Amino acid sequence: MQEIQSRFGFSARRLHLLGGLRLALRALKSAGCGIVYIDGSFVTAEREPGDYDACWDIDGVNVEALDSVFLDFSNGRSAQKRTYFGPFFPAQMTEGAS
């Protein structure tokens, strides 16, 4: 997390987003998730990204211990964005729109 913050935490907006990401990573880790990928405009030089995109590996995750918000895909993942400031996608889930 420190490496991510050093590289991508160069504005107040980005630091705010990183706060949500940090909470999400703790929640995923406590459910057994060992791999999360960060993507989107957050990993660019854009100064004020709207959010970050995250993809998490379901292998080893105890769904019973997982915060249910990670499985709530309704309303454009609004609950995920409200709770953790970014959307989360299970890595092994097929994207349905394309």
C-alpha positions, 0 to 999 in steps of 0.5 A: 500500500505504501508503494501505491500511495507513493506513486499515485497519491499526489493530490488530495483527491487521490489520497481520499480515494486511497483511504477507501482503497485501503479499507477495501483491501483490509476487508478483502484480505480478512476474507482471504483474498490475496490478489487485487489489481488496480486500474483505470484513470487512477493509475495514470497521470490524471490529477483528479480521477473520478475513482479507481477500478479494482479487480480481485481474485476469488481464489481462497476467498471465504464468501461468508466472511466477505463484505457483501458490498463486493458482490453487489453489482446493482446501480453501477456498483454504487454501493461499492463506490459509496463504501470504498470510493471505487468499483470492484470486479471479481477477476474470474467473473465474465464481463456480461456487456461485451 
